Amino acid sequence: MKIYSHVESNNAGATSVQGGLSKNRKSLEDKGVCYPDDQLCHHGFNFTSQQDEKFWPRQYKDVELNDLQAYVTENLVKIANDFNRGLNTYIFSSEYLFIDDKKSVESILEWFEQHVGSIDLEVILFFRNPVEQYMSSQQKIIKEEHSIESPTFYHYSFRSVIETWSDFCKVNVFEHKKGVDSLQVVSNFLDLDNEGLIVPKRTNESLSVGQMLLLEKTQKNVYSNSAGIFKKHLFTIHNIKADWLTKPYSKCGVSNLIYENHFHDLQWLTHAYEINFDNNNSVGFYNSPFKSECSISDVHESDKKKFESYESMILDLLLIEHSKQS
């Protein structure tokens, strides 16, 4: 039985791959490939790694333990049943399997041995330019926290993840590039005919600086004691846009700092996989050290007047909605 595990860091095209695979389950089976279970992705499968709670998918962190155990057990039974249907090729996907802990990978393989039997496993791993990954990952963090990571201490663990999985199976490494559909890359790798497959619309758009500043302000002033918990209602900010808002742009020297911190890993990547990230977009050097916890305005160029206008617009929309319900 051939099984491909689609493993990648957050914000490296996972939504495109998972959306495409889940929407095309029937067509994929007609082509001899099974995408197990009936959900968008396989985050619940992360629990086979037996990692600490801090590594759990965020949607499970505020679920009652008994409810979580029941859900995970049911979910893994459904996945195991699909794996035992006797098809030749399977693929499953979760960003939370982008892990570099050897014991966790061993636990995953032990689960397969106990519940599925002998398998031929390969990893399909996507990652992106460390600077782009840093900027994108902070958008995810600010949805849960009231501060972001410092670029001084930021480490993108692509090398250790590749090396860890490579100790157990073949790892196929791909660079996530802007404008390139990751689903198409996976389809080509699996030698699938894309005719008749549904291509999902892209929904995971970047936040503007103003939106991130408002999220940060709300997290700090209202949810400072709820760090690490995703607040679903705050996603509304993601959907309220304005044409005049500023796109994320890092301050002078931030990208150089991140490249410098990843210099040896990037050299290793070029030597091992002939993937080279040029530092063409970096300008200047940041002379003052960043604090361990940073604000959005520490890292991004921001316009205070635009942010105040956006904040007022949000408040006005809320007041209008409230008056309708009064």
N, C-alpha and C positions, 0 to 999 in steps of 0.2 A: 504494500500500500504506500503510495507516494503522498506525502503531506507537505504543503508549503505554509510556512508561518510568515505572514506579512507583518514585519516588525519595524516600527519607525518612531522617531521622536515626534512629539507633538508639533503641530504646525508645519509638517513636511509632506502634505498631500494626502494624509490618511482619509480625510472626509471624502475626497474624490474616489479613492479606491473602494472604501467601504460602501459608499452610496451606490456605486456602480455594481459591485458584487451582489449586494443585497437586493437591488431592483431587478437583477437578471438571474436570480436563482434557477428558475425553470429553464431558461435558455442555456445557462451554463451546464445544467445536468444533461441537456440534450447533446452537449458537446463533450460530456464525460467528466465534468468537474463539479464537485459539490462544495457549496459554501454553507457550512453546517448551521443548524438552529434556524430561527425565523426572525432574528433581530438584526439591527443595523451592523453591529460589530460584536466582538467577543471579549468585552472588558471583564465579564464575570469569570472568564477562563483564567484571568490573572491570579485568582485565589489558589490555583494549583501550584503556584510558585511559593506559597506559604511565606510571603514577605510580611514585614511589619506593617502596622496600620497606616503609617505615614506614606506608604507607597500604594495604598489602595486607590482605585479610581474614585474621583471626588464625589460622584453621585451616590456612593455607598457609605461615605464617612458619617453621615448623620442619620443612618437607618438603625433602628433598634436591632440589637445583636441577634435575637431569636428570629426576627423577620428576615434578617440578612442571611442567616444560616439556612433557613428554609428556601429562600430564593436561589441562593448559590447552588444548593444541593439539586434543586429541580432543574436549574439551568445546565449544570454539568451532566446530569443524567440525559437530558435532551441532546447535548452535544455528543456524548459518548454513543448514544443510540444511532446518531447520524454517522459517526465514524465506523460503526459496526455494520453498516448496511452493505459493505462489500464492494463499494465502488473503487475504481483504480486511483483517482486523483482527488485530493481535498486541498482547500486553502482556507485559512482562518486569519483574522486580523484584529490587532489591538495595539495602540500606542503604548499601553502599559506593560507590554512585553519587551520594550526597549530597556533591557536590564543588563547590568554587568556584574551580577552576583552569581558566582559559580554554583552555590548551594541551591539557589532559586531555580536555575536552569535544570539542575539535577532533579529537583522536585517535580518539575513539569514533565520531564522524561519518565520519571517513575510513575506518574499518573497515567501516561500513555501505556506503559508496560502493564500496569494493573488493569486498566479498563478497555484497552484497545488491542494490545499485543504488539507484535513486531511491526515497526514502521520504518520508512525511509524518509527522514525529515530533512528539508532544506529551508533556510531562512531567506526571505526577500527583504532586504533592509534599505530603507530610504533615509537620507539625511540631507542637510542643506548647509550652505555657507554659514559658518559660526556667527558672523555679524548679523545676518538675516535671521538666524535662529534666535539669537539673543533678543533682538527687537520684537520678534513675533511672540516669543515665550513670555515676555513681560506683559503683553496684552492678556494672556491667559492668567497670569499671576494676579493682576490687578482686579480680576473678577472674583478673586477669593481673599485677597489680602489688602492691607492699607498702605503697603510699600512694595517696592520692587527690588530685585537683586542688583547689587553693585556690579558694574562691568569689571571692576578690579578683581573681584573674587569669582566671577562667572566662569564656569567650566562646562563645556559641551562634551559629554562623555562618549562621543561616537566611536573613538578608537577602542576604549575598554569594552564597549558593548560588542563591537565586531570581534575583538579578540576572544571574549568570553564565549560567545556562541560558536566561534570557529573551533573551540576545543571539543565541541560535541557533534557538529555537523557542518555541511557546506553552507557558506554565507555568500549570497549574491548581492553585491553592493551597488546601489544606484544613487546618483546625485539628484535631489529634487531641484528642478529648475523652474523659474518663473515662465509661464506661458506653455509649459509642457505638461500634458495631462498624465498624471501618475497612473491612472487606470489603463491608459493606452500602453504605457511602459510595461505594466504587469501583464496585460493581454498579449503583447508581443513576446514577452519572456516565456509565457505558458504556451505560445504558438497557437493562440485562439483566433478563430475567424470572428471579427467584430461585427459582421453583418447581422442585423436584427437585434443587437444589444442596445439597451436604453442608456443614454448618457445623461446622468443627473445634472441639474442646474447647479452652478456654484453658489453656495450660500454663506461660506465662511469668510466674509470680507473683513479687511482690517478696520480697526477703529481709528478715528481721528484723534489728534492730541487732545482736543476739547472733550471728547467722550471719555478718554482715559483719565483726564483730570477730574471730571465729575465723578467717575467711579471711585477714584482714589479718595476724593473728599468725602463721599458717602461712606466708604469703608472705614475711613479714619474717624469720622464724627459719630457714626451710628453703630458700626459693627467692629470696633477695635478689639472686642473680646470674642469675636467669632471668626478668627483667622483660619484659613484652610477649608472653610465651608462655602460651597457655591450657593449664592443667593439667586434663585431662578428669576425673581421679579426684576433684578437689576439688569437682566438681559434686555429689558425694554429700552435701556439707553442705547444698546447696540442698534436698535431699529429706528431710532429718531435721529435723522441726519440733517445736515444743512450744507448747501453747496459751498458756503464760504468757510467751512471748517478746514483746518490745516492738517495735511497728511503727516504721519510720523516721520520725523527727520532728526537723526542723532546730532548732538552737539559736536563741535570740533574735537577730533582726536579720539572719540569713543571707539570707532571701528579699528583704529590703529592699536589701541590698547587691547582689544579683544583678539586681534590677529597676533599680537605679541605673546599673549597668554597661551595661544594655541599653536605657536610656531612649530614646535617639535612634532606635535600630532599631525599637523598639516603636511610636514615633510614626509612623515611615515605614510600618510595617505597617498601622496604622489608616488612614492616608491612602491607601495604594495598594490595600488589599484589604478595608477596613472590618472588620478583625479586631482586637478590642480585648481585651487581657488586663488585668483589674483586679487591683490589689495588695491585695485584701481580706484575705488571710490573713497578711499581714506584721505582725509585732509587734516594736516596739523597734528599736534600732540597735546594731550591733556596733562598739564603740569601738576595740578592739584589732585591729591588722591580722593577717591570717592569714599563716602561713608559705607559701612557694611550694609545698611539699609538706605535706599535712595528714594527720592520722589520722582514722579514723571518729569517735572521741570528740571531736575538735576541732569537728566540724560537727554531729553528731547528739547528742541527749540520750541518755544511756546509763545503765544500771543495772549496776554492777560485780558485785553479788551475783547477779543473774540470769545475767550472762555466765559467771561461775564455775560456776554450777549447770549451765548448758548445756554448757560445756566438759567438766565431769565426766561428764555424761550421754553425750556422744560417746565419751569415753575408755572408759567402762563398756561401751558397745555394741561397741566395737572389741575389748576384752578378751574379751567373751563370744564374739564371732565367732572370735577367735583360738583360744580354748580348744576350740571345736567342731572346728577343723581340726587340732588337735595330736594 
